[in-house]
């Protein structure tokens, strides 16, 4: 089983670095959803940064998972989901879906 993500800490944020160039496979998306749920539940302050630097393509289902994660973290006082390392293609997708207005996007973890 390959590694989909790695987890580290940067200041108050739990940093989730996605390790795969493609988030398209249903089984991988199931595993990713479970891991993100576990990470969100374990992050008491609700601050999570998703690093998409290595991701080149992703299924629309992954966007739904990001929105779900945002809602869970926003329910925690001071909770916040931040995205970084977002490719031009993903940036365009966020604009088309107007999620760029909902989600905070920065270039690197140091920019939060």
Biopython code that builds the backbone (N, CA, C, O; Angstrom):
import numpy as np
from Bio.PDB.StructureBuilder import StructureBuilder

atoms = [
    (1, "UNK", "N", (0.846, -1.184, 0.000)),
    (1, "UNK", "CA", (0.000, 0.000, 0.000)),
    (1, "UNK", "C", (0.889, 1.244, 0.000)),
    (1, "UNK", "O", (1.694, 1.443, 0.910)),
    (2, "UNK", "N", (0.733, 2.074, -1.028)),
    (2, "UNK", "CA", (1.564, 3.259, -1.106)),
    (2, "UNK", "C", (1.031, 4.344, -0.173)),
    (2, "UNK", "O", (-0.121, 4.307, 0.260)),
    (3, "UNK", "N", (1.889, 5.296, 0.120)),
    (3, "UNK", "CA", (1.536, 6.367, 1.038)),
    (3, "UNK", "C", (0.847, 7.489, 0.278)),
    (3, "UNK", "O", (1.400, 8.043, -0.671)),
    (4, "UNK", "N", (-0.352, 7.814, 0.700)),
    (4, "UNK", "CA", (-1.107, 8.897, 0.073)),
    (4, "UNK", "C", (-0.742, 10.259, 0.636)),
    (4, "UNK", "O", (-0.820, 11.275, -0.055)),
    (5, "UNK", "N", (-0.339, 10.265, 1.904)),
    (5, "UNK", "CA", (-0.072, 11.541, 2.546)),
    (5, "UNK", "C", (0.938, 11.385, 3.671)),
    (5, "UNK", "O", (1.174, 10.291, 4.182)),
    (6, "UNK", "N", (1.519, 12.504, 4.034)),
    (6, "UNK", "CA", (2.362, 12.561, 5.222)),
    (6, "UNK", "C", (1.838, 13.699, 6.080)),
    (6, "UNK", "O", (1.239, 14.649, 5.575)),
    (7, "UNK", "N", (2.067, 13.594, 7.366)),
    (7, "UNK", "CA", (1.534, 14.583, 8.306)),
    (7, "UNK", "C", (2.674, 15.141, 9.144)),
    (7, "UNK", "O", (3.516, 14.398, 9.651)),
    (8, "UNK", "N", (2.687, 16.457, 9.281)),
    (8, "UNK", "CA", (3.665, 17.132, 10.121)),
    (8, "UNK", "C", (2.962, 18.296, 10.808)),
    (8, "UNK", "O", (1.757, 18.486, 10.645)),
    (9, "UNK", "N", (3.707, 19.058, 11.564)),
    (9, "UNK", "CA", (3.150, 20.213, 12.258)),
    (9, "UNK", "C", (3.939, 21.450, 11.864)),
    (9, "UNK", "O", (5.166, 21.415, 11.770)),
    (10, "UNK", "N", (3.226, 22.538, 11.636)),
    (10, "UNK", "CA", (3.845, 23.824, 11.341)),
    (10, "UNK", "C", (3.096, 24.869, 12.158)),
    (10, "UNK", "O", (1.985, 25.261, 11.800)),
    (11, "UNK", "N", (3.694, 25.318, 13.243)),
    (11, "UNK", "CA", (3.018, 26.258, 14.130)),
    (11, "UNK", "C", (1.769, 25.622, 14.701)),
    (11, "UNK", "O", (1.830, 24.527, 15.261)),
    (12, "UNK", "N", (0.633, 26.294, 14.568)),
    (12, "UNK", "CA", (-0.641, 25.786, 15.079)),
    (12, "UNK", "C", (-1.325, 24.831, 14.105)),
    (12, "UNK", "O", (-2.371, 24.268, 14.425)),
    (13, "UNK", "N", (-0.750, 24.645, 12.931)),
    (13, "UNK", "CA", (-1.389, 23.848, 11.886)),
    (13, "UNK", "C", (-0.845, 22.437, 11.805)),
    (13, "UNK", "O", (0.357, 22.211, 11.940)),
    (14, "UNK", "N", (-1.739, 21.498, 11.585)),
    (14, "UNK", "CA", (-1.383, 20.149, 11.191)),
    (14, "UNK", "C", (-1.259, 20.216, 9.672)),
    (14, "UNK", "O", (-2.221, 20.561, 8.987)),
    (15, "UNK", "N", (-0.086, 19.890, 9.143)),
    (15, "UNK", "CA", (0.161, 19.963, 7.703)),
    (15, "UNK", "C", (0.010, 18.573, 7.107)),
    (15, "UNK", "O", (0.703, 17.636, 7.503)),
    (16, "UNK", "N", (-0.897, 18.451, 6.156)),
    (16, "UNK", "CA", (-1.140, 17.194, 5.457)),
    (16, "UNK", "C", (-0.607, 17.373, 4.040)),
    (16, "UNK", "O", (-1.182, 18.106, 3.235)),
    (17, "UNK", "N", (0.501, 16.694, 3.745)),
    (17, "UNK", "CA", (1.109, 16.769, 2.422)),
    (17, "UNK", "C", (0.657, 15.573, 1.609)),
    (17, "UNK", "O", (0.951, 14.427, 1.950)),
    (18, "UNK", "N", (-0.056, 15.848, 0.538)),
    (18, "UNK", "CA", (-0.530, 14.779, -0.340)),
    (18, "UNK", "C", (0.658, 14.294, -1.171)),
    (18, "UNK", "O", (1.345, 15.097, -1.801)),
    (19, "UNK", "N", (0.896, 12.993, -1.171)),
    (19, "UNK", "CA", (2.107, 12.424, -1.752)),
    (19, "UNK", "C", (1.922, 11.838, -3.145)),
    (19, "UNK", "O", (2.888, 11.351, -3.731)),
    (20, "UNK", "N", (0.736, 11.872, -3.679)),
    (20, "UNK", "CA", (0.463, 11.240, -4.958)),
    (20, "UNK", "C", (0.165, 12.285, -6.025)),
    (20, "UNK", "O", (-0.488, 13.287, -5.734)),
    (21, "UNK", "N", (0.631, 12.071, -7.260)),
    (21, "UNK", "CA", (0.335, 13.042, -8.313)),
    (21, "UNK", "C", (-1.111, 12.991, -8.806)),
    (21, "UNK", "O", (-1.595, 13.951, -9.407)),
    (22, "UNK", "N", (-1.805, 11.871, -8.554)),
    (22, "UNK", "CA", (-3.178, 11.740, -9.042)),
    (22, "UNK", "C", (-4.098, 11.248, -7.945)),
    (22, "UNK", "O", (-3.865, 10.197, -7.347)),
    (23, "UNK", "N", (-5.139, 12.009, -7.686)),
    (23, "UNK", "CA", (-6.178, 11.602, -6.742)),
    (23, "UNK", "C", (-7.426, 11.288, -7.550)),
    (23, "UNK", "O", (-8.383, 12.061, -7.568)),
    (24, "UNK", "N", (-7.399, 10.143, -8.217)),
    (24, "UNK", "CA", (-8.481, 9.762, -9.113)),
    (24, "UNK", "C", (-9.082, 8.404, -8.747)),
    (24, "UNK", "O", (-10.264, 8.162, -8.994)),
    (25, "UNK", "N", (-8.291, 7.538, -8.170)),
    (25, "UNK", "CA", (-8.686, 6.168, -7.859)),
    (25, "UNK", "C", (-9.669, 6.149, -6.693)),
    (25, "UNK", "O", (-9.428, 6.780, -5.664)),
    (26, "UNK", "N", (-10.771, 5.429, -6.854)),
    (26, "UNK", "CA", (-11.811, 5.374, -5.826)),
    (26, "UNK", "C", (-11.286, 4.829, -4.501)),
    (26, "UNK", "O", (-11.620, 5.356, -3.440)),
    (27, "UNK", "N", (-10.476, 3.787, -4.550)),
    (27, "UNK", "CA", (-9.927, 3.206, -3.317)),
    (27, "UNK", "C", (-9.011, 4.208, -2.613)),
    (27, "UNK", "O", (-9.047, 4.324, -1.388)),
    (28, "UNK", "N", (-8.189, 4.931, -3.380)),
    (28, "UNK", "CA", (-7.311, 5.950, -2.792)),
    (28, "UNK", "C", (-8.135, 7.072, -2.167)),
    (28, "UNK", "O", (-7.802, 7.565, -1.089)),
    (29, "UNK", "N", (-9.200, 7.470, -2.839)),
    (29, "UNK", "CA", (-10.054, 8.531, -2.308)),
    (29, "UNK", "C", (-10.757, 8.084, -1.028)),
    (29, "UNK", "O", (-10.929, 8.879, -0.104)),
    (30, "UNK", "N", (-11.163, 6.815, -0.971)),
    (30, "UNK", "CA", (-11.757, 6.278, 0.264)),
    (30, "UNK", "C", (-10.755, 6.366, 1.404)),
    (30, "UNK", "O", (-11.086, 6.829, 2.495)),
    (31, "UNK", "N", (-9.527, 5.919, 1.149)),
    (31, "UNK", "CA", (-8.471, 5.961, 2.177)),
    (31, "UNK", "C", (-8.169, 7.392, 2.584)),
    (31, "UNK", "O", (-8.010, 7.686, 3.769)),
    (32, "UNK", "N", (-8.091, 8.275, 1.611)),
    (32, "UNK", "CA", (-7.804, 9.679, 1.899)),
    (32, "UNK", "C", (-8.898, 10.281, 2.776)),
    (32, "UNK", "O", (-8.604, 10.988, 3.740)),
    (33, "UNK", "N", (-10.162, 10.002, 2.442)),
    (33, "UNK", "CA", (-11.276, 10.507, 3.238)),
    (33, "UNK", "C", (-11.202, 10.045, 4.679)),
    (33, "UNK", "O", (-11.438, 10.827, 5.600)),
    (34, "UNK", "N", (-10.876, 8.775, 4.878)),
    (34, "UNK", "CA", (-10.749, 8.230, 6.231)),
    (34, "UNK", "C", (-9.610, 8.909, 6.985)),
    (34, "UNK", "O", (-9.753, 9.259, 8.157)),
    (35, "UNK", "N", (-8.488, 9.092, 6.310)),
    (35, "UNK", "CA", (-7.336, 9.741, 6.954)),
    (35, "UNK", "C", (-7.636, 11.200, 7.308)),
    (35, "UNK", "O", (-7.281, 11.661, 8.393)),
    (36, "UNK", "N", (-8.283, 11.920, 6.401)),
    (36, "UNK", "CA", (-8.616, 13.318, 6.678)),
    (36, "UNK", "C", (-9.601, 13.437, 7.831)),
    (36, "UNK", "O", (-9.496, 14.354, 8.646)),
    (37, "UNK", "N", (-10.555, 12.519, 7.903)),
    (37, "UNK", "CA", (-11.497, 12.508, 9.033)),
    (37, "UNK", "C", (-10.747, 12.282, 10.341)),
    (37, "UNK", "O", (-11.013, 12.953, 11.338)),
    (38, "UNK", "N", (-9.810, 11.336, 10.335)),
    (38, "UNK", "CA", (-9.031, 11.021, 11.533)),
    (38, "UNK", "C", (-8.186, 12.224, 11.952)),
    (38, "UNK", "O", (-8.112, 12.559, 13.135)),
    (39, "UNK", "N", (-7.556, 12.864, 10.979)),
    (39, "UNK", "CA", (-6.706, 14.023, 11.278)),
    (39, "UNK", "C", (-7.550, 15.173, 11.825)),
    (39, "UNK", "O", (-7.169, 15.808, 12.809)),
    (40, "UNK", "N", (-8.689, 15.443, 11.194)),
    (40, "UNK", "CA", (-9.568, 16.528, 11.658)),
    (40, "UNK", "C", (-10.042, 16.269, 13.082)),
    (40, "UNK", "O", (-10.071, 17.182, 13.908)),
    (41, "UNK", "N", (-10.412, 15.026, 13.367)),
    (41, "UNK", "CA", (-10.887, 14.679, 14.711)),
    (41, "UNK", "C", (-9.782, 14.816, 15.752)),
    (41, "UNK", "O", (-10.053, 15.128, 16.912)),
    (42, "UNK", "N", (-8.551, 14.587, 15.346)),
    (42, "UNK", "CA", (-7.429, 14.645, 16.288)),
    (42, "UNK", "C", (-6.804, 16.017, 16.433)),
    (42, "UNK", "O", (-5.923, 16.203, 17.272)),
    (43, "UNK", "N", (-7.234, 16.981, 15.640)),
    (43, "UNK", "CA", (-6.658, 18.323, 15.692)),
    (43, "UNK", "C", (-7.585, 19.213, 16.508)),
    (43, "UNK", "O", (-8.539, 19.785, 15.980)),
    (44, "UNK", "N", (-7.295, 19.322, 17.800)),
    (44, "UNK", "CA", (-8.181, 20.008, 18.740)),
    (44, "UNK", "C", (-8.469, 21.461, 18.356)),
    (44, "UNK", "O", (-9.579, 21.946, 18.575)),
    (45, "UNK", "N", (-7.473, 22.164, 17.779)),
    (45, "UNK", "CA", (-7.705, 23.574, 17.445)),
    (45, "UNK", "C", (-8.344, 23.746, 16.059)),
    (45, "UNK", "O", (-8.648, 24.869, 15.656)),
    (46, "UNK", "N", (-8.548, 22.639, 15.327)),
    (46, "UNK", "CA", (-9.231, 22.707, 14.042)),
    (46, "UNK", "C", (-8.460, 23.385, 12.935)),
    (46, "UNK", "O", (-9.059, 23.853, 11.966)),
    (47, "UNK", "N", (-7.141, 23.451, 13.053)),
    (47, "UNK", "CA", (-6.330, 24.127, 12.030)),
    (47, "UNK", "C", (-5.546, 23.092, 11.230)),
    (47, "UNK", "O", (-4.666, 22.408, 11.751)),
    (48, "UNK", "N", (-5.894, 22.997, 9.944)),
    (48, "UNK", "CA", (-5.257, 22.023, 9.060)),
    (48, "UNK", "C", (-4.861, 22.715, 7.760)),
    (48, "UNK", "O", (-5.618, 23.515, 7.210)),
    (49, "UNK", "N", (-3.669, 22.394, 7.282)),
    (49, "UNK", "CA", (-3.177, 22.899, 6.009)),
    (49, "UNK", "C", (-2.985, 21.708, 5.080)),
    (49, "UNK", "O", (-2.264, 20.769, 5.414)),
    (50, "UNK", "N", (-3.631, 21.742, 3.910)),
    (50, "UNK", "CA", (-3.465, 20.693, 2.906)),
    (50, "UNK", "C", (-2.468, 21.179, 1.860)),
    (50, "UNK", "O", (-2.675, 22.213, 1.223)),
    (51, "UNK", "N", (-1.388, 20.427, 1.689)),
    (51, "UNK", "CA", (-0.345, 20.781, 0.733)),
    (51, "UNK", "C", (-0.532, 19.955, -0.544)),
    (51, "UNK", "O", (-0.373, 18.735, -0.534)),
    (52, "UNK", "N", (-0.869, 20.633, -1.633)),
    (52, "UNK", "CA", (-1.132, 20.001, -2.925)),
    (52, "UNK", "C", (0.049, 20.080, -3.883)),
    (52, "UNK", "O", (-0.123, 19.857, -5.082)),
    (53, "UNK", "N", (1.237, 20.389, -3.390)),
    (53, "UNK", "CA", (2.395, 20.603, -4.257)),
    (53, "UNK", "C", (2.626, 19.452, -5.233)),
    (53, "UNK", "O", (2.964, 19.694, -6.391)),
    (54, "UNK", "N", (2.452, 18.218, -4.795)),
    (54, "UNK", "CA", (2.729, 17.060, -5.656)),
    (54, "UNK", "C", (1.535, 16.599, -6.483)),
    (54, "UNK", "O", (1.678, 15.722, -7.335)),
    (55, "UNK", "N", (0.371, 17.170, -6.246)),
    (55, "UNK", "CA", (-0.852, 16.719, -6.927)),
    (55, "UNK", "C", (-0.975, 17.408, -8.292)),
    (55, "UNK", "O", (-0.920, 18.633, -8.396)),
    (56, "UNK", "N", (-1.143, 16.585, -9.332)),
    (56, "UNK", "CA", (-1.311, 17.104, -10.687)),
    (56, "UNK", "C", (-2.766, 17.021, -11.142)),
    (56, "UNK", "O", (-3.255, 17.919, -11.827)),
    (57, "UNK", "N", (-3.462, 15.940, -10.761)),
    (57, "UNK", "CA", (-4.862, 15.766, -11.145)),
    (57, "UNK", "C", (-5.654, 15.241, -9.956)),
    (57, "UNK", "O", (-5.126, 14.537, -9.095)),
    (58, "UNK", "N", (-6.932, 15.600, -9.931)),
    (58, "UNK", "CA", (-7.788, 15.066, -8.889)),
    (58, "UNK", "C", (-9.221, 14.967, -9.378)),
    (58, "UNK", "O", (-9.673, 15.744, -10.219)),
    (59, "UNK", "N", (-9.909, 13.999, -8.833)),
    (59, "UNK", "CA", (-11.308, 13.771, -9.185)),
    (59, "UNK", "C", (-12.187, 14.810, -8.500)),
    (59, "UNK", "O", (-11.813, 15.388, -7.480)),
    (60, "UNK", "N", (-13.360, 15.032, -9.082)),
    (60, "UNK", "CA", (-14.284, 15.985, -8.480)),
    (60, "UNK", "C", (-14.677, 15.551, -7.066)),
    (60, "UNK", "O", (-14.990, 16.383, -6.215)),
    (61, "UNK", "N", (-14.656, 14.251, -6.830)),
    (61, "UNK", "CA", (-14.962, 13.737, -5.488)),
    (61, "UNK", "C", (-13.984, 14.305, -4.449)),
    (61, "UNK", "O", (-14.364, 14.539, -3.302)),
    (62, "UNK", "N", (-12.734, 14.524, -4.850)),
    (62, "UNK", "CA", (-11.741, 15.091, -3.926)),
    (62, "UNK", "C", (-12.131, 16.512, -3.526)),
    (62, "UNK", "O", (-11.900, 16.921, -2.388)),
    (63, "UNK", "N", (-12.718, 17.264, -4.450)),
    (63, "UNK", "CA", (-13.177, 18.617, -4.122)),
    (63, "UNK", "C", (-14.264, 18.545, -3.057)),
    (63, "UNK", "O", (-14.275, 19.345, -2.122)),
    (64, "UNK", "N", (-15.171, 17.593, -3.196)),
    (64, "UNK", "CA", (-16.212, 17.394, -2.189)),
    (64, "UNK", "C", (-15.629, 17.072, -0.828)),
    (64, "UNK", "O", (-16.137, 17.527, 0.196)),
    (65, "UNK", "N", (-14.559, 16.284, -0.818)),
    (65, "UNK", "CA", (-13.906, 15.929, 0.448)),
    (65, "UNK", "C", (-13.267, 17.158, 1.092)),
    (65, "UNK", "O", (-13.275, 17.298, 2.314)),
    (66, "UNK", "N", (-12.717, 18.041, 0.270)),
    (66, "UNK", "CA", (-12.112, 19.273, 0.780)),
    (66, "UNK", "C", (-13.192, 20.155, 1.413)),
    (66, "UNK", "O", (-12.983, 20.722, 2.485)),
    (67, "UNK", "N", (-14.337, 20.267, 0.752)),
    (67, "UNK", "CA", (-15.440, 21.071, 1.290)),
    (67, "UNK", "C", (-15.937, 20.478, 2.610)),
    (67, "UNK", "O", (-16.200, 21.213, 3.561)),
    (68, "UNK", "N", (-16.064, 19.165, 2.666)),
    (68, "UNK", "CA", (-16.501, 18.492, 3.892)),
    (68, "UNK", "C", (-15.507, 18.751, 5.021)),
    (68, "UNK", "O", (-15.901, 19.042, 6.150)),
    (69, "UNK", "N", (-14.221, 18.643, 4.709)),
    (69, "UNK", "CA", (-13.184, 18.903, 5.714)),
    (69, "UNK", "C", (-13.260, 20.349, 6.186)),
    (69, "UNK", "O", (-13.128, 20.617, 7.380)),
    (70, "UNK", "N", (-13.469, 21.277, 5.266)),
    (70, "UNK", "CA", (-13.602, 22.689, 5.623)),
    (70, "UNK", "C", (-14.752, 22.891, 6.612)),
    (70, "UNK", "O", (-14.610, 23.612, 7.600)),
    (71, "UNK", "N", (-15.883, 22.254, 6.343)),
    (71, "UNK", "CA", (-17.049, 22.391, 7.226)),
    (71, "UNK", "C", (-16.758, 21.844, 8.614)),
    (71, "UNK", "O", (-17.124, 22.465, 9.612)),
    (72, "UNK", "N", (-16.101, 20.681, 8.692)),
    (72, "UNK", "CA", (-15.774, 20.076, 9.987)),
    (72, "UNK", "C", (-14.839, 20.969, 10.781)),
    (72, "UNK", "O", (-15.043, 21.183, 11.976)),
    (73, "UNK", "N", (-13.814, 21.492, 10.121)),
    (73, "UNK", "CA", (-12.831, 22.322, 10.825)),
    (73, "UNK", "C", (-13.423, 23.676, 11.212)),
    (73, "UNK", "O", (-13.087, 24.220, 12.264)),
    (74, "UNK", "N", (-14.295, 24.219, 10.375)),
    (74, "UNK", "CA", (-14.923, 25.513, 10.670)),
    (74, "UNK", "C", (-15.868, 25.431, 11.859)),
    (74, "UNK", "O", (-16.167, 26.447, 12.487)),
    (75, "UNK", "N", (-16.339, 24.228, 12.172)),
    (75, "UNK", "CA", (-17.234, 24.039, 13.315)),
    (75, "UNK", "C", (-16.484, 24.182, 14.638)),
    (75, "UNK", "O", (-17.108, 24.369, 15.683)),
    (76, "UNK", "N", (-15.165, 24.096, 14.606)),
    (76, "UNK", "CA", (-14.334, 24.256, 15.798)),
    (76, "UNK", "C", (-13.997, 25.739, 15.932)),
    (76, "UNK", "O", (-13.615, 26.374, 14.949)),
    (77, "UNK", "N", (-14.131, 26.290, 17.123)),
    (77, "UNK", "CA", (-13.792, 27.688, 17.342)),
    (77, "UNK", "C", (-12.332, 27.936, 16.945)),
    (77, "UNK", "O", (-11.421, 27.320, 17.499)),
    (78, "UNK", "N", (-12.118, 28.829, 15.995)),
    (78, "UNK", "CA", (-10.772, 29.123, 15.512)),
    (78, "UNK", "C", (-10.272, 28.158, 14.455)),
    (78, "UNK", "O", (-9.150, 28.295, 13.966)),
    (79, "UNK", "N", (-11.096, 27.184, 14.098)),
    (79, "UNK", "CA", (-10.702, 26.191, 13.102)),
    (79, "UNK", "C", (-10.607, 26.793, 11.719)),
    (79, "UNK", "O", (-11.333, 27.726, 11.377)),
    (80, "UNK", "N", (-9.689, 26.240, 10.920)),
    (80, "UNK", "CA", (-9.483, 26.779, 9.588)),
    (80, "UNK", "C", (-8.814, 25.734, 8.705)),
    (80, "UNK", "O", (-7.906, 25.030, 9.145)),
    (81, "UNK", "N", (-9.261, 25.639, 7.474)),
    (81, "UNK", "CA", (-8.603, 24.822, 6.467)),
    (81, "UNK", "C", (-7.907, 25.759, 5.506)),
    (81, "UNK", "O", (-8.513, 26.696, 4.986)),
    (82, "UNK", "N", (-6.625, 25.503, 5.270)),
    (82, "UNK", "CA", (-5.835, 26.298, 4.338)),
    (82, "UNK", "C", (-5.243, 25.342, 3.307)),
    (82, "UNK", "O", (-4.808, 24.243, 3.652)),
    (83, "UNK", "N", (-5.227, 25.759, 2.048)),
    (83, "UNK", "CA", (-4.609, 24.974, 0.981)),
    (83, "UNK", "C", (-3.332, 25.669, 0.539)),
    (83, "UNK", "O", (-3.274, 26.898, 0.495)),
    (84, "UNK", "N", (-2.300, 24.881, 0.208)),
    (84, "UNK", "CA", (-1.093, 25.465, -0.355)),
    (84, "UNK", "C", (-0.564, 24.569, -1.459)),
    (84, "UNK", "O", (-0.996, 23.425, -1.604)),
    (85, "UNK", "N", (0.380, 25.096, -2.241)),
    (85, "UNK", "CA", (0.956, 24.330, -3.333)),
    (85, "UNK", "C", (-0.050, 23.990, -4.405)),
    (85, "UNK", "O", (0.064, 22.952, -5.058)),
    (86, "UNK", "N", (-1.029, 24.844, -4.595)),
    (86, "UNK", "CA", (-2.127, 24.584, -5.523)),
    (86, "UNK", "C", (-1.671, 24.889, -6.949)),
    (86, "UNK", "O", (-1.177, 25.982, -7.227)),
    (87, "UNK", "N", (-1.838, 23.925, -7.846)),
    (87, "UNK", "CA", (-1.445, 24.079, -9.246)),
    (87, "UNK", "C", (-2.360, 25.064, -9.953)),
    (87, "UNK", "O", (-3.452, 25.358, -9.466)),
    (88, "UNK", "N", (-1.921, 25.579, -11.107)),
    (88, "UNK", "CA", (-2.799, 26.473, -11.880)),
    (88, "UNK", "C", (-4.127, 25.801, -12.261)),
    (88, "UNK", "O", (-5.170, 26.454, -12.280)),
    (89, "UNK", "N", (-4.085, 24.498, -12.565)),
    (89, "UNK", "CA", (-5.310, 23.789, -12.923)),
    (89, "UNK", "C", (-6.283, 23.728, -11.746)),
    (89, "UNK", "O", (-7.481, 23.959, -11.911)),
    (90, "UNK", "N", (-5.761, 23.415, -10.557)),
    (90, "UNK", "CA", (-6.613, 23.359, -9.374)),
    (90, "UNK", "C", (-7.101, 24.754, -9.008)),
    (90, "UNK", "O", (-8.243, 24.921, -8.578)),
    (91, "UNK", "N", (-6.259, 25.739, -9.175)),
    (91, "UNK", "CA", (-6.672, 27.126, -8.920)),
    (91, "UNK", "C", (-7.852, 27.486, -9.815)),
    (91, "UNK", "O", (-8.819, 28.099, -9.362)),
    (92, "UNK", "N", (-7.769, 27.102, -11.083)),
    (92, "UNK", "CA", (-8.860, 27.377, -12.017)),
    (92, "UNK", "C", (-10.136, 26.659, -11.591)),
    (92, "UNK", "O", (-11.223, 27.233, -11.648)),
    (93, "UNK", "N", (-10.003, 25.402, -11.162)),
    (93, "UNK", "CA", (-11.154, 24.638, -10.694)),
    (93, "UNK", "C", (-11.788, 25.305, -9.471)),
    (93, "UNK", "O", (-13.012, 25.376, -9.366)),
    (94, "UNK", "N", (-10.961, 25.791, -8.554)),
    (94, "UNK", "CA", (-11.478, 26.481, -7.366)),
    (94, "UNK", "C", (-12.229, 27.757, -7.770)),
    (94, "UNK", "O", (-13.243, 28.101, -7.162)),
    (95, "UNK", "N", (-11.734, 28.452, -8.788)),
    (95, "UNK", "CA", (-12.402, 29.666, -9.260)),
    (95, "UNK", "C", (-13.729, 29.340, -9.931)),
    (95, "UNK", "O", (-14.730, 30.014, -9.692)),
    (96, "UNK", "N", (-13.739, 28.307, -10.772)),
    (96, "UNK", "CA", (-14.962, 27.922, -11.477)),
    (96, "UNK", "C", (-16.058, 27.544, -10.490)),
    (96, "UNK", "O", (-17.222, 27.899, -10.678)),
    (97, "UNK", "N", (-15.681, 26.822, -9.439)),
    (97, "UNK", "CA", (-16.652, 26.374, -8.437)),
    (97, "UNK", "C", (-16.884, 27.414, -7.344)),
    (97, "UNK", "O", (-17.685, 27.203, -6.434)),
    (98, "UNK", "N", (-16.180, 28.533, -7.444)),
    (98, "UNK", "CA", (-16.241, 29.633, -6.468)),
    (98, "UNK", "C", (-15.755, 29.235, -5.077)),
    (98, "UNK", "O", (-16.041, 29.913, -4.090)),
    (99, "UNK", "N", (-15.027, 28.143, -5.014)),
    (99, "UNK", "CA", (-14.463, 27.727, -3.727)),
    (99, "UNK", "C", (-13.281, 28.599, -3.335)),
    (99, "UNK", "O", (-12.862, 28.585, -2.177)),
    (100, "UNK", "N", (-12.738, 29.358, -4.280)),
    (100, "UNK", "CA", (-11.661, 30.286, -3.946)),
    (100, "UNK", "C", (-12.151, 31.370, -2.996)),
    (100, "UNK", "O", (-11.355, 32.017, -2.316)),
    (101, "UNK", "N", (-13.478, 31.565, -2.953)),
    (101, "UNK", "CA", (-14.062, 32.543, -2.020)),
    (101, "UNK", "C", (-14.278, 31.943, -0.633)),
    (101, "UNK", "O", (-14.379, 32.669, 0.355)),
    (102, "UNK", "N", (-14.347, 30.621, -0.567)),
    (102, "UNK", "CA", (-14.610, 29.913, 0.688)),
    (102, "UNK", "C", (-13.316, 29.469, 1.370)),
    (102, "UNK", "O", (-13.197, 29.527, 2.593)),
    (103, "UNK", "N", (-12.362, 29.031, 0.572)),
    (103, "UNK", "CA", (-11.127, 28.442, 1.102)),
    (103, "UNK", "C", (-9.970, 29.417, 1.013)),
    (103, "UNK", "O", (-9.849, 30.170, 0.047)),
    (104, "UNK", "N", (-9.126, 29.396, 2.025)),
    (104, "UNK", "CA", (-7.913, 30.215, 2.007)),
    (104, "UNK", "C", (-6.838, 29.422, 1.266)),
    (104, "UNK", "O", (-6.600, 28.251, 1.563)),
    (105, "UNK", "N", (-6.196, 30.073, 0.301)),
    (105, "UNK", "CA", (-5.132, 29.435, -0.476)),
    (105, "UNK", "C", (-3.877, 30.279, -0.344)),
    (105, "UNK", "O", (-3.908, 31.486, -0.580)),
    (106, "UNK", "N", (-2.765, 29.645, 0.036)),
    (106, "UNK", "CA", (-1.475, 30.309, 0.155)),
    (106, "UNK", "C", (-0.447, 29.558, -0.689)),
    (106, "UNK", "O", (-0.706, 28.435, -1.123)),
    (107, "UNK", "N", (0.702, 30.158, -0.922)),
    (107, "UNK", "CA", (1.724, 29.497, -1.747)),
    (107, "UNK", "C", (2.448, 28.394, -0.990)),
    (107, "UNK", "O", (2.610, 27.291, -1.512)),
    (108, "UNK", "N", (2.888, 28.679, 0.237)),
    (108, "UNK", "CA", (3.658, 27.705, 1.024)),
    (108, "UNK", "C", (3.136, 27.675, 2.452)),
    (108, "UNK", "O", (2.414, 28.581, 2.869)),
    (109, "UNK", "N", (3.497, 26.636, 3.206)),
    (109, "UNK", "CA", (3.092, 26.592, 4.620)),
    (109, "UNK", "C", (3.568, 27.798, 5.421)),
    (109, "UNK", "O", (2.939, 28.165, 6.414)),
    (110, "UNK", "N", (4.660, 28.415, 5.007)),
    (110, "UNK", "CA", (5.166, 29.583, 5.729)),
    (110, "UNK", "C", (4.293, 30.818, 5.555)),
    (110, "UNK", "O", (4.464, 31.810, 6.264)),
    (111, "UNK", "N", (3.352, 30.757, 4.608)),
    (111, "UNK", "CA", (2.482, 31.905, 4.325)),
    (111, "UNK", "C", (1.192, 31.938, 5.144)),
    (111, "UNK", "O", (0.396, 32.865, 4.994)),
    (112, "UNK", "N", (0.973, 30.947, 6.003)),
    (112, "UNK", "CA", (-0.254, 30.949, 6.819)),
    (112, "UNK", "C", (-0.106, 31.843, 8.020)),
    (112, "UNK", "O", (-1.036, 31.967, 8.816)),
]
sb = StructureBuilder()
sb.init_structure("model")
sb.init_model(0)
sb.init_chain("A")
sb.init_seg("    ")
for serial, (resi, resn, name, xyz) in enumerate(atoms, 1):
    if name == "N":
        sb.init_residue(resn, " ", resi, " ")
    sb.init_atom(name, np.array(xyz, "f"), 0.0, 1.0, " ", f" {name:<3s}", serial, name[0])
structure = sb.get_structure()
